[in-house]
Structures are given as structure tokens and as C-alpha cells.
Amino acid sequence: MNTALLSSIVNSDTLPSMPAVALKVVELCREDDVDIQDVADAIAGDPALTARMLKAANSSMFGMSKKVGTLQQAMVVLGLRTVKVMALGFSLTDTLKGESKSGFDYPSYWRRSLTTAVAARNIADQYGGVRKDEVFIGGLLCDIGMIAAERHPDGIYSPVIERHRAESGHIHEIESAVLGLTHADISAMMLANWSMPEPLCHAVKAHHGEGLDELDSRSKPLACILLGASELAGLFSGDLDPSRTESVIEGVVARTGVSREFLDGVMDGLNQNVREAAEMFSVNLGEEISPDQLRQSAMTQLVNLSMNAEQDRVSAEQRVDQAETQMKSLRHRAETDKLTGIANRQAFDDHLDATIRDATDSKRDIGLIIMDIDHFKNLNDTHGHQAGDEALRRVGACLDEISENSQFVARYGGEEFAFVVAQASARELREFAEQVRESISRIRFDHNGTPLKFTASFGAAHVSFGEESVDSEELIMRADECLYAAKEDGRNRVEITF
């Protein structure tokens, strides 16, 4: 913490002095045997303060069934501690009003402070074990360090205000980043200088949660109430996003132990109570936010978040689909022969291995056909490589059109092509090879005005994996031997082994 700056703020001459009447009341209330009449006489010296005390005693906060008509009656109703608190609060609000050169928003400040004070007092009704007057003054003064920092002659608070306007986030976090301390630190020291009870000073310092778990059993309940009341005030003053309404309520319930139903009632009556307090303290609150607006805004935020989440989900799915499409495209290019448009040698090897594994496991038959275009070198040498390429393209298109789901076709290499045929008998494999051979022999195309045609030779190998087991190399070798035999026997024919 920046202790030098903290001392400079708290001891600055720009902070107004406590009014004499308030000082007198505070001093009298320190005495153990103080006479209530002495306190009443001190307050009576300030007509405005007297009127406010009477108004406070008759307010709904104290719930008197009969109207209080004299200061002495008000003193009895309020009690010495509350009189001290109210005198201090009334005096401070009078001395800390005004316009800010740095753009500090006083109406919002007082709305937040009074809302914190009233909410804290109301929560204390059900919390138990804490003094309502104590949490009220704690709520009223827990943010007073903002005004002290804002009035510092060096203008140290202006960057905090500007940054808070420019970005979302808790102002105490921005203060810590910019100043090295927070308004809670300043407020706690100011209360200590005014001889406020030590547990209250500790609670004010922790009212944003910092150091909360380190507090003693007297200070922690006060701090829990102030923290919850401060967050409720953040909602009602517009400092917190309405989408946080539910999480704030859950946090207050968890920290203070009050019921959700009770807290809903506190929120519903909060603005009315704050307006009444504002009249007593004669402060301008600025724009009001109702519980219904909070709930509506929170619902709208949740709907927007849901819509955004759905858009994000759809976008993510689209990105996944695009990535899958790109992967499929890359895989297709990696597995496809560029010239013929059918599978390449790598895809053939992978497919043959997978088909053999499946046939081995299921004890089924498979067949392999390897074909070679007859006299392809002569075609290239006579008519050129462009004619040879066109012949390969025509063969690829023909084989792709003939093949079915159980028949995988690929360019094996050069002018050689291959079929992997699953679940086919030897007879069916030969019939299919003859069908392909006849289709190839019917291919015709013109090249530079010359009509061209060609044939192909076929070697087929059939294996029943219920009777024997072979690997891909063995199967290819058997088909190759049959292909060689077909060429030796005059080409444009099918040879098969099984």
C-alpha cells in the first residue's frame, strides 16, 4: 500500500473540518456517564440538526407507532449511539457537498452511500449480533475516501475517474492500480481519526472483500454486511452490470445467512427507504434504478448472453465444419491421382491392408485385379505423351464409372491400375475383370485428327481367408504373375489364380 499517499490524503487541508456541534456530540458520547440532556442541549444549538434528528426519529427506519415531537423524545427513541452516528452523518453530508472539478459524480456517490447504509441496516435486522446504527454509519461512510482523494490538491483522483469511465470494472481495483491504495483504505483511516469503533474501521477497510477472512469475530460480521450492502448499492446505482444481479444476491445470502425471500423484500423497499434517508440528509441522488428494472435488465442480459453463446456455438460448429472440410479436401488431394482423378498408390496400399485385416477377422473372400494398358509405350512414342495422358484419363474415368461400393479402384503406377474387390467369389472376380476388359476395349478418342483405341491385360488373384491367410505383398505378387501370364498369352485377356 502507498502509505505516504494515504497519509497525505487523510491529512490534507482540503478536507473540511468537522462542524463544532458534531464534534461536541461525538466527544460527549465517548463519556461513560454522559447525560442524555447534555447531548440534547448540544444538538439544540443547531436548529437544522435538531430538525433532522426529529425527522429521523419519525422515519420508517425506526418504526415508531406514535409521532415523536421533542428532541428529548427523539434522543430516547434513537439512543445515544444512533444520535452520535446521525449527528456525524448529517454534518458530513453538509460539509462534503459541492461540485467537482475532476468530474466526480456527487449524486451517484450519495445514492451509492445511502443505499449501502440503508441496505446494511436492513440486512442487520435479520443477521443478528450487530448494531444497526453501526452498520448504517459504516455504509454511509465506507466510500468517503473517494471524496477525500478527489479533493486532494494534486488532482490524484482524476486518472481514476477517467479510467473508470473508459472501462468496466470495480473502481477499487482501478484505484489500486493507479494509486497503490483504495478508497476503503482511506475511509478506514478517516473513521479511525474520528474515533469510530475499531471493529467498524476494520470492516470498512474490508468492505470490498480484501482481507475479509483475516478479520476477528467482531469485525467480520460487520464487513460481511457492508460487502453485501455495497454490492447491492452497486446494482442500484448502476456501477455493476445488471447481469450480475443474481450472483450478487447469491453472494449476499451466502455471506450473511439471510434468506432469499428476506433479501428480495429488502431490495423491493430499498429505493423508498433511500429516498427517505436522502430527504433527511438533504442530498441529491440522481437517477433511480428500480428492482424491476434490475430484474428486467438482468433478464435481457441473460437473453443476450444466451443468444451470444448460441452464436458462438454456431460459429464454433461452422469453424469445425470448415476445418473438417479442409481436412477432407487435403486428405482427398493426398489420396487422389492428379491425372486420372481416382485413388493413388498410397491410398491403394492403405485400402488393401485394411481390407485384408477385415477379411482375416471375418474369414471372408477378397480379390485383387491388376491391369496394364497394352503397348502403352508404343502409344506414347507414336502419338506423344499428351495422347498417353488422355488414354490414362479415359481409363480412370471408365474404371471409376464401373466400380461399386465393394470395389476400390486406384492408379497403381504408370499405365497400371488396380481393383480391390471385397466379398467376391473367384467366379465373380473373373466376371468382373472381363467386364472391365471389355469396357476398356470400347474406349475411343481422337488425338490431332487420329482416332485412337487400345486394350488392356488383367491379372487377378482370389483368396478365401477362411482357408488361408496372405499379406498384401503375397496377394500383389500373385496378381502380378497372372498379369505377366496374360501378356505372354497375347494380351487383352484375363488370367486368374485362386
C-alpha positions, 0 to 999 in steps of 0.5 A: 500500500502507498502509505505516504499517499494515504497519509497525505490524503487523510491529512490534507487541508482540503478536507473540511473540518468537522462542524463544532456541534458534531464534534461536541456530540461525538466527544460527549458520547465517548463519556461513560456517564454522559447525560442524555440532556447534555447531548440534547442541549448540544444538538439544540444549538443547531436548529437544522440538526435538531430538525433532522434528528426529529425527522429521523426519529419519525422515519420508517427506519425506526418504526415508531407507532406514535409521532415523536415531537421533542428532541428529548423524545427523539434522543430516547427513541434513537439512543445515544449511539444512533444520535452520535452516528446521525449527528456525524452523518448529517454534518458530513453530508453538509460539509462534503457537498459541492461540485467537482472539478475532476468530474466526480459524480456527487449524486451517484456517490450519495445514492451509492452511500445511502443505499449501502447504509440503508441496505446494511441496516436492513440486512442487520435486522435479520443477521443478528449480533450487530448494531444497526446504527453501526452498520448504517454509519459504516455504509454511509461512510465506507466510500468517503475516501473517494471524496477525500482523494478527489479533493486532494490538491494534486488532482490524484483522483482524476486518472481514476475517474477517467479510467473508470469511465473508459472501462468496466470494472470495480473502481477499487481495483482501478484505484489500486492500480493507479494509486497503490491504495483504495478508497476503503483504505482511506475511509478506514483511516478517516473513521479511525481519526474520528474515533469510530469503533475499531471493529467498524474501521476494520470492516470498512477497510474490508468492505470490498472483500480484501482481507475479509477472512483475516478479520476477528469475530467482531469485525467480520460480521460487520464487513460481511454486511457492508460487502453485501450492502455495497454490492447491492448499492452497486446494482442500484446505482448502476456501477455493476452490470445488471447481469450480475444481479443474481450472483450478487444476491447469491453472494449476499445470502451466502455471506450473511445467512439471510434468506432469499425471500428476506433479501428480495423484500429488502431490495423491493423497499430499498429505493423508498427507504433511500429516498427517505434517508436522502430527504433527511440528509438533504442530498441529491441522488440522481437517477433511480434504478428500480428492482424491476428494472434490475430484474428486467435488465438482468433478464435481457442480459441473460437473453443476450448472453444466451443468444451470444453463446448460441452464436458462438456455438454456431460459429464454433460448429461452422469453424469445425465444419470448415476445418473438417472440410479442409481436412477432407479436401487435403486428405482427398488431394493426398489420396487422389491421382492428379491425372486420372482423378481416382485413388493413388498408390498410397491410398491403394496400399492403405485400402488393401491392408485394411481390407485384408485385416477385415477379411482375416477377422471375418474369414471372408473372400477378397480379390485383387485385379491388376491391369496394364494398358497394352503397348502403352509405350508404343502409344506414347512414342507414336502419338506423344505423351499428351495422347498417353495422358488422355488414354490414362484419363479415359481409363480412370474415368471408365474404371471409376464409372464401373466400380461399386461400393465393394470395389476400390479402384486406384492408379497403381503406377504408370499405365497400371491400375488396380481393383480391390474387390471385397466379398467376391467369389473367384467366379465373380472376380473373373466376371468382373475383370472381363467386364472391365476388359471389355469396357476398356476395349470400347474406349475411343478418342481422337488425338490431332485428327487420329482416332485412337483405341487400345486394350488392356491385360488383367491379372487377378488373384482370389483368396478365401481367408477362411482357408488361408491367410496372405499379406498384401505383398503375397496377394500383389505378387500373385496378381502380378504373375497372372498379369505377366501370364496374360501378356505372354498369352497375347494380351487383352485377356484375363488370367486368374489364380485362386 
